[in-house]
Amino acid sequence: MSQPSGNPYQAPQVVETQAGVPDTHPTGFWFIFWGEFAERCSYYGMRAILSNYMKIALVMGEAKAAAYMAYFTAGCYFLPLLGGYLADKYFGKYWTIVGFSVPYIFGHVVLGIENEGALVGALVLLALGSGMTKPNISTLMGMTYDQQRPGKEQLRSNAFAIFYLSINIGAAISSFAMPDIRDHYGYAIAFLFPAVLMAIAFFIFAAGKKRYAVEVIDKTPVPPEERAAQWKVLRRLFGLFLLVACFWAIFDQSPSTWIFFGDVYMDKDILGFEVSAEKMQSLNPVLIILLLPIVTWLWNYLAKKGIKIRATDKMFVGFVLTAVTMGIMSYAGHLAGPAETRQVVKNGEEVTERVPLPDDRKVGLEWQAVAYIMLTIAEILISVTGLELAFVSAPKSMKGLITAVWLFFVGVGNLFINVPITQLYPQMEPDKYYGMLAIAMLVVAAVFVFVAKRFNAAMDAEKEIEAAHAG
């Protein structure tokens, strides 16, 4: 998942156009752009090899490694709520980003120390760095356009599109390159690579201070009537967000159980080149870059033909495609058949470990490639559409809060769903494990139909009331 640091669909504010405002991007944008590009390279590069680092270098069982991965991901997405609050009320966005970039850099360095205590400390530092800066970067960029390019809403929209593109390009490059760096130099040196990238991101971003928006920290408490309105919106969105959390629990297994599956069951050779399960992760950001414009064009084309598809209908298709994705993984496991297992002691704990299949029994990597395509389309339909829907349904005063709450539910999916279900992976054959997840996602899709119906009814009723008042 190449989640943006904030919302790629930043809700435009109505700003009066001023004469003589340049049509070029403000200089501060490029400091943010290159800083974010380097930061995303560091994050996704580290994540690409993290699961096998825990499994191989730290001698962990698959269940424990998958749990650590889910805990770490949850931390990265729980903390944006706190990061946004601290920036808004105390430090400002610039100093929050700069301050928490320091533990981010050290987290990468500490990660290369091969023991479990260092791992825990490193993941805490990395989650702090990623989570606390995540909601503030795109918000600062939006503020910069509001102040320095007032009224240039299309220019700002283009900036967010370029920004989102940079995230996925950075994720694709680093996810593909890091396994090779690790293979040539080992884990300790490999983790220095994202540390250096994060340090570069830090200095680029910090150097642009005078070119960003002027921040004024508002410590005025939220009026009771506004807080009541916010809770009303959150209650309405809660059911949707909770079901979307189920999607993220499935989606975020790609850097854990999908890698473990590929190492044991998948033939990594294609046209004479070896493509590891770790490198396969780079498919997601590449597919986002390729497929998002196509899907956007499709919606625009259908709209011109008078065919309007509700956001919740798009999300429903996304849930069904997620179930199809798990079905593909299940069938690939069925084709490969069961792997032999052995009992090994890892860190004083006896765990069951699968023995890689002989080459003549392994399945082609095209199975996982097709699964990535389906999952990426599902991500576009659920994540992009869902976040946009949340923005549309929220009042102006809640736009920033909605982004943080959306990210929070990514953490909910990882902590409360992903952690327990990944503990079953070493105990079940992949065909049964992924088949179970396919059935679970079909159930989620069915529940979503009822939740979406209530949500749409509430939204339609509110629009009718607003129209009556306007009339």
C-alpha positions as CSV (number, residue, x, y, z in Angstrom):
1,M,0.0,0.0,0.0
2,S,1.5,3.3,-1.1
3,Q,-0.4,5.4,1.3
4,P,0.1,9.1,0.8
5,S,1.3,11.2,3.7
6,G,-2.1,12.7,4.1
7,N,-4.8,13.0,1.5
8,P,-4.1,13.1,-2.3
9,Y,-7.6,14.5,-2.7
10,Q,-7.1,17.6,-0.6
11,A,-10.4,19.4,-0.3
12,P,-10.0,22.8,-2.0
13,Q,-10.7,25.8,0.1
14,V,-12.5,28.7,-1.6
15,V,-9.8,31.4,-2.0
16,E,-10.3,34.6,-3.8
17,T,-8.0,34.8,-6.9
18,Q,-5.6,37.7,-6.8
19,A,-4.3,39.5,-9.8
20,G,-0.7,38.7,-10.7
21,V,-0.5,35.4,-8.9
22,P,2.0,33.2,-10.7
23,D,0.9,30.0,-12.5
24,T,4.0,28.1,-11.5
25,H,4.4,25.9,-8.5
26,P,5.9,27.8,-5.4
27,T,9.5,27.0,-4.7
28,G,8.5,25.3,-1.4
29,F,6.6,22.6,-3.3
30,W,9.9,21.2,-4.7
31,F,11.5,21.0,-1.3
32,I,8.4,19.1,-0.1
33,F,8.4,16.9,-3.3
34,W,12.0,15.8,-3.1
35,G,12.0,15.4,0.6
36,E,8.9,13.2,0.5
37,F,10.3,11.2,-2.4
38,A,13.4,10.4,-0.4
39,E,11.3,9.6,2.8
40,R,9.0,7.2,0.9
41,C,12.1,5.5,-0.7
42,S,13.5,5.0,2.8
43,Y,10.2,3.7,4.3
44,Y,9.2,1.2,1.6
45,G,12.8,0.1,1.0
46,M,13.1,-0.8,4.7
47,R,9.7,-2.5,4.7
48,A,10.5,-4.6,1.6
49,I,13.1,-6.6,3.5
50,L,11.8,-6.3,7.1
51,S,9.9,-9.6,7.2
52,N,12.7,-11.8,6.0
53,Y,15.1,-9.8,8.2
54,M,13.1,-10.9,11.3
55,K,12.7,-14.4,10.0
56,I,16.2,-15.1,8.8
57,A,18.6,-12.7,10.6
58,L,16.8,-12.6,13.9
59,V,15.7,-16.2,13.6
60,M,12.0,-15.6,14.3
61,G,9.1,-17.8,13.4
62,E,6.7,-16.6,10.7
63,A,3.9,-15.9,13.1
64,K,6.0,-13.7,15.3
65,A,7.6,-11.8,12.4
66,A,4.1,-11.2,10.9
67,A,2.9,-9.9,14.2
68,Y,5.8,-7.5,14.6
69,M,5.1,-6.3,11.0
70,A,1.4,-5.7,11.9
71,Y,2.2,-3.9,15.2
72,F,4.6,-1.6,13.4
73,T,2.1,-0.8,10.6
74,A,-0.5,-0.2,13.2
75,G,1.8,2.3,15.0
76,C,2.5,4.1,11.8
77,Y,-1.2,4.7,11.3
78,F,-2.4,5.2,14.9
79,L,0.1,8.1,15.5
80,P,-1.1,10.6,12.8
81,L,-4.0,11.6,15.1
82,L,-1.4,12.6,17.8
83,G,0.9,14.1,15.2
84,G,-1.8,16.3,13.7
85,Y,-3.0,17.4,17.2
86,L,0.6,18.4,18.4
87,A,1.2,20.3,15.1
88,D,-2.1,22.2,15.3
89,K,-1.9,23.1,19.0
90,Y,1.7,23.3,20.0
91,F,4.6,23.0,17.5
92,G,3.3,23.8,14.0
93,K,3.6,21.5,11.1
94,Y,7.2,22.4,10.1
95,W,8.7,21.8,13.5
96,T,6.7,18.6,14.1
97,I,8.0,17.2,10.8
98,V,11.6,18.3,11.5
99,G,11.5,17.1,15.2
100,F,10.2,13.6,14.5
101,S,12.4,13.1,11.4
102,V,15.3,12.7,13.8
103,P,14.0,9.5,15.5
104,Y,13.0,8.3,12.1
105,I,16.7,8.5,10.9
106,F,18.0,6.8,14.1
107,G,15.3,4.1,13.7
108,H,16.8,2.9,10.4
109,V,20.3,2.8,11.9
110,V,19.3,0.9,15.0
111,L,17.3,-1.6,12.9
112,G,20.6,-3.0,11.6
113,I,21.7,-4.1,15.1
114,E,20.8,-7.8,14.9
115,N,18.9,-8.5,18.1
116,E,15.2,-8.4,19.1
117,G,15.6,-5.6,21.6
118,A,17.1,-3.3,19.0
119,L,14.3,-4.4,16.6
120,V,11.6,-3.2,19.0
121,G,13.4,0.0,19.7
122,A,13.9,0.7,16.0
123,L,10.3,-0.1,15.1
124,V,9.1,2.3,17.8
125,L,11.4,5.1,16.5
126,L,10.3,4.4,12.9
127,A,6.6,4.4,13.8
128,L,7.1,7.7,15.7
129,G,8.9,9.2,12.7
130,S,6.5,8.0,10.1
131,G,3.2,8.4,12.0
132,M,3.9,11.8,13.6
133,T,5.0,13.4,10.3
134,K,2.4,11.7,8.0
135,P,-0.6,14.0,8.4
136,N,1.4,17.2,8.4
137,I,3.4,17.1,5.1
138,S,0.5,17.3,2.7
139,T,-1.4,19.8,5.0
140,L,1.6,22.1,5.0
141,M,1.8,21.8,1.2
142,G,-1.9,22.7,0.9
143,M,-1.4,25.7,3.2
144,T,1.6,26.9,1.1
145,Y,-0.6,27.0,-2.0
146,D,-3.4,28.8,-0.2
147,Q,-1.0,31.5,0.9
148,Q,1.3,31.8,-2.0
149,R,-1.0,30.8,-4.9
150,P,-4.4,31.9,-3.8
151,G,-7.2,30.9,-6.2
152,K,-5.0,28.6,-8.2
153,E,-7.0,25.5,-7.3
154,Q,-6.1,23.6,-10.5
155,L,-2.4,24.2,-9.8
156,R,-2.8,22.9,-6.3
157,S,-4.7,19.8,-7.6
158,N,-1.8,19.2,-10.1
159,A,0.6,19.5,-7.2
160,F,-1.1,16.8,-5.2
161,A,-1.2,14.5,-8.2
162,I,2.5,15.0,-8.7
163,F,3.0,14.5,-4.9
164,Y,1.1,11.2,-4.9
165,L,3.0,10.1,-8.0
166,S,6.3,10.7,-6.3
167,I,5.2,8.5,-3.3
168,N,4.5,5.6,-5.6
169,I,7.6,6.0,-7.8
170,G,9.8,6.1,-4.6
171,A,8.0,3.0,-3.2
172,A,8.5,1.1,-6.5
173,I,12.2,1.9,-6.9
174,S,13.2,1.1,-3.3
175,S,11.0,-2.0,-3.0
176,F,12.7,-3.5,-6.0
177,A,16.2,-2.3,-5.2
178,M,16.5,-3.1,-1.5
179,P,16.6,-7.0,-1.8
180,D,19.5,-6.7,-4.2
181,I,21.4,-4.3,-1.8
182,R,20.7,-6.8,1.0
183,D,21.9,-9.7,-1.1
184,H,25.2,-8.0,-1.9
185,Y,26.0,-6.3,1.4
186,G,24.0,-7.9,4.1
187,Y,21.2,-6.5,6.3
188,A,23.3,-4.1,8.4
189,I,24.5,-2.2,5.4
190,A,21.2,-2.5,3.6
191,F,19.4,-0.6,6.5
192,L,21.9,2.2,6.3
193,F,20.6,2.9,2.7
194,P,17.1,4.0,3.9
195,A,18.8,5.8,6.9
196,V,20.8,7.9,4.4
197,L,17.7,8.5,2.3
198,M,15.8,9.7,5.3
199,A,18.7,12.0,6.3
200,I,18.6,13.5,2.8
201,A,14.8,13.9,3.1
202,F,15.4,15.7,6.4
203,F,17.9,18.2,5.1
204,I,15.9,18.9,1.9
205,F,12.7,19.6,3.8
206,A,14.5,21.6,6.6
207,A,16.2,23.8,4.0
208,G,12.9,24.9,2.6
209,K,11.6,26.5,5.8
210,K,11.4,30.1,4.5
211,R,9.6,28.9,1.4
212,Y,6.6,27.3,3.2
213,A,3.4,28.8,4.5
214,V,3.5,31.0,7.5
215,E,1.9,29.0,10.3
216,V,-0.2,30.5,13.1
217,I,-0.9,28.1,15.9
218,D,-4.6,28.3,17.0
219,K,-5.1,27.2,20.6
220,T,-8.8,28.2,20.7
221,P,-10.9,25.3,22.0
222,V,-13.4,23.8,19.6
223,P,-16.9,25.2,20.3
224,P,-19.4,22.7,21.8
225,E,-21.8,22.9,18.8
226,E,-18.9,22.3,16.3
227,R,-17.7,19.3,18.4
228,A,-21.2,17.9,18.4
229,A,-21.4,18.2,14.6
230,Q,-18.0,16.4,14.3
231,W,-19.1,13.5,16.4
232,K,-22.3,13.2,14.3
233,V,-20.2,12.9,11.1
234,L,-17.8,10.4,12.8
235,R,-20.7,8.2,14.0
236,R,-22.1,8.2,10.4
237,L,-18.7,7.1,9.0
238,F,-17.9,4.6,11.7
239,G,-19.5,1.6,10.0
240,L,-17.8,2.3,6.7
241,F,-14.4,2.9,8.4
242,L,-14.6,-0.3,10.4
243,L,-15.3,-2.4,7.3
244,V,-12.5,-0.6,5.5
245,A,-10.2,-1.6,8.4
246,C,-11.0,-5.2,7.4
247,F,-9.7,-4.5,3.9
248,W,-6.4,-3.1,5.3
249,A,-6.0,-6.1,7.5
250,I,-6.0,-8.3,4.3
251,F,-4.0,-5.8,2.2
252,D,-1.2,-5.4,4.7
253,Q,-0.4,-9.1,4.6
254,S,1.5,-8.5,1.3
255,P,4.8,-7.6,3.2
256,S,4.4,-10.6,5.5
257,T,2.5,-13.8,4.6
258,W,2.7,-13.1,0.8
259,I,6.5,-13.0,1.1
260,F,6.6,-16.2,3.2
261,F,4.3,-17.9,0.6
262,G,6.6,-16.8,-2.2
263,D,9.7,-18.1,-0.5
264,V,8.3,-21.6,-0.1
265,Y,5.8,-22.1,-3.0
266,M,6.7,-19.8,-5.8
267,D,9.1,-20.2,-8.8
268,K,11.0,-16.9,-8.9
269,D,12.4,-17.3,-12.4
270,I,10.9,-15.3,-15.3
271,L,12.6,-15.1,-18.6
272,G,15.9,-16.0,-17.0
273,F,15.7,-13.4,-14.3
274,E,15.0,-14.1,-10.6
275,V,12.2,-12.0,-9.1
276,S,11.9,-12.6,-5.4
277,A,8.7,-12.4,-3.4
278,E,10.2,-9.3,-1.7
279,K,10.6,-7.6,-5.1
280,M,7.1,-8.5,-6.1
281,Q,6.0,-5.8,-3.6
282,S,7.1,-3.1,-6.0
283,L,4.2,-4.2,-8.3
284,N,1.7,-2.4,-6.1
285,P,3.0,1.2,-6.5
286,V,3.8,0.5,-10.2
287,L,0.2,-0.6,-10.8
288,I,-1.2,2.4,-8.8
289,I,0.7,4.6,-11.3
290,L,-0.6,2.7,-14.3
291,L,-4.2,1.9,-13.2
292,L,-5.3,5.0,-11.3
293,P,-5.5,7.2,-14.5
294,I,-7.4,4.4,-16.3
295,V,-9.9,4.0,-13.5
296,T,-10.3,7.8,-13.3
297,W,-10.9,8.0,-17.0
298,L,-13.5,5.2,-16.8
299,W,-15.5,7.0,-14.1
300,N,-15.4,10.2,-16.2
301,Y,-16.4,8.4,-19.3
302,L,-19.4,6.7,-17.6
303,A,-20.4,10.1,-16.1
304,K,-20.5,11.7,-19.6
305,K,-22.7,8.8,-20.7
306,G,-25.1,9.6,-17.9
307,I,-24.1,6.5,-15.9
308,K,-23.5,7.6,-12.3
309,I,-22.0,5.1,-10.0
310,R,-22.2,5.8,-6.3
311,A,-19.0,5.8,-4.3
312,T,-20.3,3.0,-2.1
313,D,-21.0,0.9,-5.2
314,K,-17.3,1.3,-6.2
315,M,-16.2,0.3,-2.7
316,F,-18.5,-2.8,-2.8
317,V,-16.8,-4.0,-6.0
318,G,-13.4,-3.4,-4.2
319,F,-14.4,-5.7,-1.3
320,V,-15.5,-8.4,-3.8
321,L,-12.2,-8.0,-5.7
322,T,-10.3,-8.4,-2.4
323,A,-12.2,-11.7,-1.9
324,V,-11.2,-12.7,-5.5
325,T,-7.6,-11.9,-4.7
326,M,-7.6,-14.2,-1.7
327,G,-9.3,-16.8,-3.9
328,I,-6.4,-16.6,-6.4
329,M,-3.8,-17.0,-3.6
330,S,-5.8,-19.9,-2.3
331,Y,-5.9,-21.6,-5.7
332,A,-2.1,-21.1,-6.2
333,G,-1.6,-22.8,-2.8
334,H,-3.8,-25.6,-3.9
335,L,-1.9,-26.1,-7.1
336,A,1.4,-26.3,-5.3
337,G,0.1,-28.7,-2.6
338,P,1.3,-29.0,0.9
339,A,4.9,-28.3,1.9
340,E,7.0,-30.5,4.3
341,T,7.4,-29.0,7.7
342,R,10.1,-29.2,10.4
343,Q,10.2,-28.2,14.0
344,V,13.0,-25.8,14.7
345,V,14.0,-23.8,17.8
346,K,14.1,-20.0,17.2
347,N,15.1,-17.7,20.1
348,G,14.4,-20.5,22.5
349,E,10.9,-21.1,21.1
350,E,10.0,-24.2,19.1
351,V,8.2,-23.2,15.9
352,T,7.0,-25.0,12.8
353,E,8.8,-24.0,9.6
354,R,8.0,-24.9,6.0
355,V,10.6,-26.4,3.7
356,P,10.7,-24.8,0.3
357,L,9.1,-27.0,-2.4
358,P,11.2,-28.6,-5.1
359,D,11.3,-26.5,-8.3
360,D,9.0,-28.9,-10.3
361,R,6.2,-28.4,-7.7
362,K,6.4,-24.6,-7.4
363,V,3.8,-22.3,-8.9
364,G,4.7,-19.5,-11.3
365,L,5.0,-16.0,-10.0
366,E,2.2,-15.0,-12.4
367,W,-0.3,-16.2,-9.8
368,Q,0.9,-13.6,-7.3
369,A,1.2,-11.0,-10.1
370,V,-2.5,-11.4,-10.9
371,A,-3.3,-11.3,-7.2
372,Y,-1.4,-8.0,-7.0
373,I,-3.3,-6.6,-9.9
374,M,-6.7,-7.5,-8.3
375,L,-5.6,-6.2,-4.9
376,T,-4.4,-2.9,-6.4
377,I,-7.7,-2.3,-8.2
378,A,-9.5,-3.1,-5.0
379,E,-7.2,-0.5,-3.2
380,I,-8.2,2.2,-5.7
381,L,-11.9,1.4,-5.4
382,I,-11.8,1.3,-1.6
383,S,-9.0,3.5,-0.4
384,V,-9.1,6.4,-3.0
385,T,-12.9,6.3,-3.3
386,G,-13.5,5.9,0.5
387,L,-11.3,8.7,1.5
388,E,-12.8,11.0,-1.1
389,L,-16.3,10.0,0.2
390,A,-15.3,10.8,3.8
391,F,-14.1,14.2,2.7
392,V,-17.3,15.0,0.8
393,S,-19.5,14.0,3.7
394,A,-17.5,16.0,6.3
395,P,-17.8,19.7,7.0
396,K,-14.9,22.0,6.2
397,S,-13.7,22.2,9.8
398,M,-13.2,18.4,9.8
399,K,-11.1,17.9,6.6
400,G,-7.8,17.4,8.5
401,L,-9.4,15.3,11.2
402,I,-11.0,13.0,8.7
403,T,-7.6,12.2,7.2
404,A,-6.2,11.3,10.6
405,V,-9.2,9.2,11.5
406,W,-9.0,7.4,8.2
407,L,-5.3,6.6,8.8
408,F,-6.2,5.5,12.4
409,F,-8.5,2.8,11.0
410,V,-5.7,1.4,8.9
411,G,-4.0,0.9,12.3
412,V,-7.2,-0.7,13.7
413,G,-7.2,-3.2,10.9
414,N,-3.6,-4.2,11.5
415,L,-3.7,-4.4,15.3
416,F,-7.0,-6.0,15.9
417,I,-7.5,-8.1,12.8
418,N,-4.1,-8.6,11.0
419,V,-2.2,-9.6,14.2
420,P,-4.5,-12.5,15.3
421,I,-5.2,-13.9,11.8
422,T,-1.5,-14.0,10.7
423,Q,-0.8,-16.2,13.7
424,L,-2.8,-18.9,11.9
425,Y,-0.7,-18.8,8.8
426,P,2.1,-21.2,10.0
427,Q,-0.6,-23.7,11.3
428,M,-2.7,-23.8,8.1
429,E,-1.9,-24.8,4.5
430,P,-2.0,-21.6,2.3
431,D,-5.0,-22.8,0.2
432,K,-7.1,-23.1,3.4
433,Y,-5.7,-19.9,5.0
434,Y,-6.3,-17.7,2.0
435,G,-9.6,-19.5,1.3
436,M,-10.7,-18.5,4.8
437,L,-9.8,-14.9,4.1
438,A,-11.7,-15.0,0.8
439,I,-14.8,-16.1,2.6
440,A,-14.3,-13.5,5.3
441,M,-14.1,-10.8,2.7
442,L,-17.3,-12.0,1.1
443,V,-19.0,-11.7,4.4
444,V,-17.6,-8.2,4.9
445,A,-18.9,-7.3,1.4
446,A,-22.3,-8.5,2.3
447,V,-22.3,-6.5,5.5
448,F,-21.1,-3.5,3.6
449,V,-24.3,-3.6,1.5
450,F,-26.4,-2.9,4.5
451,V,-24.0,-0.3,6.0
452,A,-23.8,1.5,2.7
453,K,-27.6,1.6,2.3
454,R,-28.0,3.3,5.7
455,F,-25.1,5.7,5.0
456,N,-26.6,6.7,1.6
457,A,-30.0,7.1,3.1
458,A,-28.7,9.5,5.8
459,M,-26.7,11.5,3.2
460,D,-29.7,11.8,0.9
461,A,-31.9,12.9,3.8
462,E,-29.4,15.6,4.8
463,K,-29.2,16.8,1.2
464,E,-33.0,17.1,1.0
465,I,-33.0,19.1,4.3
466,E,-30.3,21.4,2.9
467,A,-32.2,21.9,-0.4
468,A,-35.4,22.7,1.5
469,H,-33.5,25.4,3.6
470,A,-31.9,26.8,0.5
471,G,-35.3,27.0,-1.2
